[in-house]
Amino acid sequence: MNAAPEQAALGADASPRISDLAHCGGEYVRAWSELFASEAQLARICVNRLLLAAVWACFLVFGMVVAGNVLTATLLQRWLHDWASAVALTLLLNGLVLFALLLAMRSWWRNLSLPRSRRALSELLQRLHETHRTSSTE
């Protein structure tokens, strides 16, 4: 006969716990959504700043290359006493540097394609296929 009052007490006690849980859950979701919104805003600001810095870096590098070319052409003109030859040699030097950079980029592209990982994966798949074939013939 004591079971009925205990169940009523449990029912009355469980209701505030559920409402507290719902309230805490709502606060948790609100806090995480505010954190996510502030993080997204910070990320947006950082992306804008990074893009601006990348554009400025491109301009600065371009300026350095132009200044280096002018300096190289000037030095070559002092040695050769001919502006046309100095500019032509500077262009030839730029072409050689560009060719070396393209070769390096080609090598980097091959490494980017992960040749060892692809080879290991194909060997693994081949061994699995051979294992499956030998187990199905038995």
SEZA-763776 format. One record per residue (C-alpha): residue number from 1; residue in one letter; x, y, z. Coordinates in steps of 0.001 Angstrom, whole numbers. Layout:
REM SEZA-763776
<site><pos>NUM</pos><code>A</code><xx>X</xx><yy>Y</yy><zz>Z</zz></site>
...
***
This chain:
REM SEZA-763776
<site><pos>1</pos><code>M</code><xx>0</xx><yy>0</yy><zz>0</zz></site>
<site><pos>2</pos><code>N</code><xx>3010</xx><yy>2243</yy><zz>278</zz></site>
<site><pos>3</pos><code>A</code><xx>3722</xx><yy>1877</yy><zz>-3452</zz></site>
<site><pos>4</pos><code>A</code><xx>1063</xx><yy>4401</yy><zz>-4554</zz></site>
<site><pos>5</pos><code>P</code><xx>2431</xx><yy>7343</yy><zz>-2507</zz></site>
<site><pos>6</pos><code>E</code><xx>5972</xx><yy>6524</yy><zz>-3617</zz></site>
<site><pos>7</pos><code>Q</code><xx>4938</xx><yy>6517</yy><zz>-7294</zz></site>
<site><pos>8</pos><code>A</code><xx>3139</xx><yy>9828</yy><zz>-6843</zz></site>
<site><pos>9</pos><code>A</code><xx>6251</xx><yy>11279</yy><zz>-5208</zz></site>
<site><pos>10</pos><code>L</code><xx>8420</xx><yy>9923</yy><zz>-8013</zz></site>
<site><pos>11</pos><code>G</code><xx>6065</xx><yy>11356</yy><zz>-10656</zz></site>
<site><pos>12</pos><code>A</code><xx>6064</xx><yy>14784</yy><zz>-9007</zz></site>
<site><pos>13</pos><code>D</code><xx>9841</xx><yy>14634</yy><zz>-8526</zz></site>
<site><pos>14</pos><code>A</code><xx>10521</xx><yy>13480</yy><zz>-12121</zz></site>
<site><pos>15</pos><code>S</code><xx>8587</xx><yy>16365</yy><zz>-13667</zz></site>
<site><pos>16</pos><code>P</code><xx>10935</xx><yy>19098</yy><zz>-12373</zz></site>
<site><pos>17</pos><code>R</code><xx>13946</xx><yy>17017</yy><zz>-13395</zz></site>
<site><pos>18</pos><code>I</code><xx>12658</xx><yy>16748</yy><zz>-16967</zz></site>
<site><pos>19</pos><code>S</code><xx>11902</xx><yy>20459</yy><zz>-17129</zz></site>
<site><pos>20</pos><code>D</code><xx>15361</xx><yy>21220</yy><zz>-15697</zz></site>
<site><pos>21</pos><code>L</code><xx>16889</xx><yy>18895</yy><zz>-18268</zz></site>
<site><pos>22</pos><code>A</code><xx>14939</xx><yy>20568</yy><zz>-21077</zz></site>
<site><pos>23</pos><code>H</code><xx>15965</xx><yy>24005</yy><zz>-19797</zz></site>
<site><pos>24</pos><code>C</code><xx>19637</xx><yy>22980</yy><zz>-19527</zz></site>
<site><pos>25</pos><code>G</code><xx>19469</xx><yy>21364</yy><zz>-22961</zz></site>
<site><pos>26</pos><code>G</code><xx>18055</xx><yy>24553</yy><zz>-24436</zz></site>
<site><pos>27</pos><code>E</code><xx>20793</xx><yy>26613</yy><zz>-22778</zz></site>
<site><pos>28</pos><code>Y</code><xx>23395</xx><yy>24187</yy><zz>-24100</zz></site>
<site><pos>29</pos><code>V</code><xx>22067</xx><yy>24449</yy><zz>-27669</zz></site>
<site><pos>30</pos><code>R</code><xx>21856</xx><yy>28253</yy><zz>-27399</zz></site>
<site><pos>31</pos><code>A</code><xx>25436</xx><yy>28503</yy><zz>-26112</zz></site>
<site><pos>32</pos><code>W</code><xx>26752</xx><yy>26263</yy><zz>-28891</zz></site>
<site><pos>33</pos><code>S</code><xx>24829</xx><yy>28162</yy><zz>-31564</zz></site>
<site><pos>34</pos><code>E</code><xx>26199</xx><yy>31489</yy><zz>-30282</zz></site>
<site><pos>35</pos><code>L</code><xx>29701</xx><yy>30006</yy><zz>-30238</zz></site>
<site><pos>36</pos><code>F</code><xx>29274</xx><yy>28709</yy><zz>-33778</zz></site>
<site><pos>37</pos><code>A</code><xx>27975</xx><yy>32080</yy><zz>-34997</zz></site>
<site><pos>38</pos><code>S</code><xx>30875</xx><yy>33951</yy><zz>-33430</zz></site>
<site><pos>39</pos><code>E</code><xx>33378</xx><yy>31431</yy><zz>-34813</zz></site>
<site><pos>40</pos><code>A</code><xx>31845</xx><yy>31759</yy><zz>-38293</zz></site>
<site><pos>41</pos><code>Q</code><xx>32086</xx><yy>35551</yy><zz>-38068</zz></site>
<site><pos>42</pos><code>L</code><xx>35724</xx><yy>35312</yy><zz>-36966</zz></site>
<site><pos>43</pos><code>A</code><xx>36463</xx><yy>32876</yy><zz>-39802</zz></site>
<site><pos>44</pos><code>R</code><xx>34824</xx><yy>35245</yy><zz>-42310</zz></site>
<site><pos>45</pos><code>I</code><xx>36982</xx><yy>38135</yy><zz>-41064</zz></site>
<site><pos>46</pos><code>C</code><xx>40118</xx><yy>35972</yy><zz>-41221</zz></site>
<site><pos>47</pos><code>V</code><xx>39344</xx><yy>34804</yy><zz>-44779</zz></site>
<site><pos>48</pos><code>N</code><xx>38871</xx><yy>38402</yy><zz>-45905</zz></site>
<site><pos>49</pos><code>R</code><xx>42153</xx><yy>39420</yy><zz>-44301</zz></site>
<site><pos>50</pos><code>L</code><xx>43960</xx><yy>36405</yy><zz>-45792</zz></site>
<site><pos>51</pos><code>L</code><xx>42661</xx><yy>37202</yy><zz>-49272</zz></site>
<site><pos>52</pos><code>L</code><xx>43724</xx><yy>40821</yy><zz>-48929</zz></site>
<site><pos>53</pos><code>A</code><xx>47165</xx><yy>39766</yy><zz>-47693</zz></site>
<site><pos>54</pos><code>A</code><xx>47486</xx><yy>37276</yy><zz>-50577</zz></site>
<site><pos>55</pos><code>V</code><xx>46680</xx><yy>40016</yy><zz>-53106</zz></site>
<site><pos>56</pos><code>W</code><xx>49221</xx><yy>42323</yy><zz>-51489</zz></site>
<site><pos>57</pos><code>A</code><xx>51803</xx><yy>39534</yy><zz>-51430</zz></site>
<site><pos>58</pos><code>C</code><xx>51266</xx><yy>38998</yy><zz>-55170</zz></site>
<site><pos>59</pos><code>F</code><xx>51809</xx><yy>42704</yy><zz>-55831</zz></site>
<site><pos>60</pos><code>L</code><xx>54919</xx><yy>42750</yy><zz>-53661</zz></site>
<site><pos>61</pos><code>V</code><xx>56391</xx><yy>39676</yy><zz>-55339</zz></site>
<site><pos>62</pos><code>F</code><xx>55633</xx><yy>41158</yy><zz>-58758</zz></site>
<site><pos>63</pos><code>G</code><xx>57380</xx><yy>44372</yy><zz>-57707</zz></site>
<site><pos>64</pos><code>M</code><xx>60378</xx><yy>42419</yy><zz>-56448</zz></site>
<site><pos>65</pos><code>V</code><xx>60624</xx><yy>40487</yy><zz>-59724</zz></site>
<site><pos>66</pos><code>V</code><xx>60403</xx><yy>43686</yy><zz>-61763</zz></site>
<site><pos>67</pos><code>A</code><xx>63032</xx><yy>45369</yy><zz>-59573</zz></site>
<site><pos>68</pos><code>G</code><xx>65274</xx><yy>42300</yy><zz>-59832</zz></site>
<site><pos>69</pos><code>N</code><xx>64898</xx><yy>42277</yy><zz>-63609</zz></site>
<site><pos>70</pos><code>V</code><xx>65759</xx><yy>45965</yy><zz>-63831</zz></site>
<site><pos>71</pos><code>L</code><xx>68794</xx><yy>45454</yy><zz>-61598</zz></site>
<site><pos>72</pos><code>T</code><xx>69929</xx><yy>42423</yy><zz>-63618</zz></site>
<site><pos>73</pos><code>A</code><xx>69485</xx><yy>44263</yy><zz>-66912</zz></site>
<site><pos>74</pos><code>T</code><xx>71390</xx><yy>47258</yy><zz>-65530</zz></site>
<site><pos>75</pos><code>L</code><xx>74295</xx><yy>45098</yy><zz>-64358</zz></site>
<site><pos>76</pos><code>L</code><xx>74398</xx><yy>43221</yy><zz>-67667</zz></site>
<site><pos>77</pos><code>Q</code><xx>74347</xx><yy>46527</yy><zz>-69551</zz></site>
<site><pos>78</pos><code>R</code><xx>77391</xx><yy>47717</yy><zz>-67588</zz></site>
<site><pos>79</pos><code>W</code><xx>79286</xx><yy>44540</yy><zz>-68553</zz></site>
<site><pos>80</pos><code>L</code><xx>78057</xx><yy>44253</yy><zz>-72136</zz></site>
<site><pos>81</pos><code>H</code><xx>77635</xx><yy>47975</yy><zz>-72909</zz></site>
<site><pos>82</pos><code>D</code><xx>74445</xx><yy>47140</yy><zz>-74825</zz></site>
<site><pos>83</pos><code>W</code><xx>70897</xx><yy>47519</yy><zz>-73522</zz></site>
<site><pos>84</pos><code>A</code><xx>69334</xx><yy>45179</yy><zz>-76071</zz></site>
<site><pos>85</pos><code>S</code><xx>71658</xx><yy>42305</yy><zz>-75151</zz></site>
<site><pos>86</pos><code>A</code><xx>71157</xx><yy>42984</yy><zz>-71446</zz></site>
<site><pos>87</pos><code>V</code><xx>67366</xx><yy>42892</yy><zz>-71747</zz></site>
<site><pos>88</pos><code>A</code><xx>67542</xx><yy>39770</yy><zz>-73937</zz></site>
<site><pos>89</pos><code>L</code><xx>69754</xx><yy>37971</yy><zz>-71404</zz></site>
<site><pos>90</pos><code>T</code><xx>67416</xx><yy>39032</yy><zz>-68603</zz></site>
<site><pos>91</pos><code>L</code><xx>64456</xx><yy>37584</yy><zz>-70519</zz></site>
<site><pos>92</pos><code>L</code><xx>66446</xx><yy>34401</yy><zz>-71168</zz></site>
<site><pos>93</pos><code>L</code><xx>67212</xx><yy>34159</yy><zz>-67447</zz></site>
<site><pos>94</pos><code>N</code><xx>63508</xx><yy>34635</yy><zz>-66659</zz></site>
<site><pos>95</pos><code>G</code><xx>62655</xx><yy>31878</yy><zz>-69133</zz></site>
<site><pos>96</pos><code>L</code><xx>65142</xx><yy>29493</yy><zz>-67520</zz></site>
<site><pos>97</pos><code>V</code><xx>63776</xx><yy>30245</yy><zz>-64048</zz></site>
<site><pos>98</pos><code>L</code><xx>60217</xx><yy>29711</yy><zz>-65304</zz></site>
<site><pos>99</pos><code>F</code><xx>61203</xx><yy>26406</yy><zz>-66929</zz></site>
<site><pos>100</pos><code>A</code><xx>62861</xx><yy>25223</yy><zz>-63684</zz></site>
<site><pos>101</pos><code>L</code><xx>59770</xx><yy>26251</yy><zz>-61726</zz></site>
<site><pos>102</pos><code>L</code><xx>57502</xx><yy>24341</yy><zz>-64116</zz></site>
<site><pos>103</pos><code>L</code><xx>59664</xx><yy>21221</yy><zz>-63748</zz></site>
<site><pos>104</pos><code>A</code><xx>59485</xx><yy>21535</yy><zz>-59963</zz></site>
<site><pos>105</pos><code>M</code><xx>55707</xx><yy>21988</yy><zz>-60131</zz></site>
<site><pos>106</pos><code>R</code><xx>55430</xx><yy>18875</yy><zz>-62304</zz></site>
<site><pos>107</pos><code>S</code><xx>57359</xx><yy>16915</yy><zz>-59685</zz></site>
<site><pos>108</pos><code>W</code><xx>55186</xx><yy>18322</yy><zz>-56908</zz></site>
<site><pos>109</pos><code>W</code><xx>52050</xx><yy>17382</yy><zz>-58877</zz></site>
<site><pos>110</pos><code>R</code><xx>53265</xx><yy>13793</yy><zz>-59148</zz></site>
<site><pos>111</pos><code>N</code><xx>53869</xx><yy>13694</yy><zz>-55402</zz></site>
<site><pos>112</pos><code>L</code><xx>50433</xx><yy>15213</yy><zz>-54824</zz></site>
<site><pos>113</pos><code>S</code><xx>48839</xx><yy>12280</yy><zz>-56607</zz></site>
<site><pos>114</pos><code>L</code><xx>50228</xx><yy>9990</yy><zz>-53854</zz></site>
<site><pos>115</pos><code>P</code><xx>51841</xx><yy>7334</yy><zz>-56093</zz></site>
<site><pos>116</pos><code>R</code><xx>53054</xx><yy>5126</yy><zz>-53230</zz></site>
<site><pos>117</pos><code>S</code><xx>49635</xx><yy>5110</yy><zz>-51581</zz></site>
<site><pos>118</pos><code>R</code><xx>47915</xx><yy>4252</yy><zz>-54850</zz></site>
<site><pos>119</pos><code>R</code><xx>50444</xx><yy>1470</yy><zz>-55509</zz></site>
<site><pos>120</pos><code>A</code><xx>49982</xx><yy>56</yy><zz>-51991</zz></site>
<site><pos>121</pos><code>L</code><xx>46202</xx><yy>201</yy><zz>-52371</zz></site>
<site><pos>122</pos><code>S</code><xx>46307</xx><yy>-1573</yy><zz>-55724</zz></site>
<site><pos>123</pos><code>E</code><xx>48604</xx><yy>-4268</yy><zz>-54279</zz></site>
<site><pos>124</pos><code>L</code><xx>46231</xx><yy>-4717</yy><zz>-51341</zz></site>
<site><pos>125</pos><code>L</code><xx>43230</xx><yy>-5015</yy><zz>-53642</zz></site>
<site><pos>126</pos><code>Q</code><xx>45130</xx><yy>-7483</yy><zz>-55832</zz></site>
<site><pos>127</pos><code>R</code><xx>45995</xx><yy>-9646</yy><zz>-52792</zz></site>
<site><pos>128</pos><code>L</code><xx>42376</xx><yy>-9505</yy><zz>-51620</zz></site>
<site><pos>129</pos><code>H</code><xx>41195</xx><yy>-10501</yy><zz>-55085</zz></site>
<site><pos>130</pos><code>E</code><xx>43654</xx><yy>-13407</yy><zz>-55202</zz></site>
<site><pos>131</pos><code>T</code><xx>42612</xx><yy>-14512</yy><zz>-51690</zz></site>
<site><pos>132</pos><code>H</code><xx>38948</xx><yy>-14340</yy><zz>-52671</zz></site>
<site><pos>133</pos><code>R</code><xx>39614</xx><yy>-16286</yy><zz>-55873</zz></site>
<site><pos>134</pos><code>T</code><xx>41545</xx><yy>-19049</yy><zz>-54066</zz></site>
<site><pos>135</pos><code>S</code><xx>38916</xx><yy>-19312</yy><zz>-51328</zz></site>
<site><pos>136</pos><code>S</code><xx>36071</xx><yy>-19573</yy><zz>-53867</zz></site>
<site><pos>137</pos><code>T</code><xx>37822</xx><yy>-22354</yy><zz>-55830</zz></site>
<site><pos>138</pos><code>E</code><xx>38258</xx><yy>-24503</yy><zz>-52733</zz></site>
***
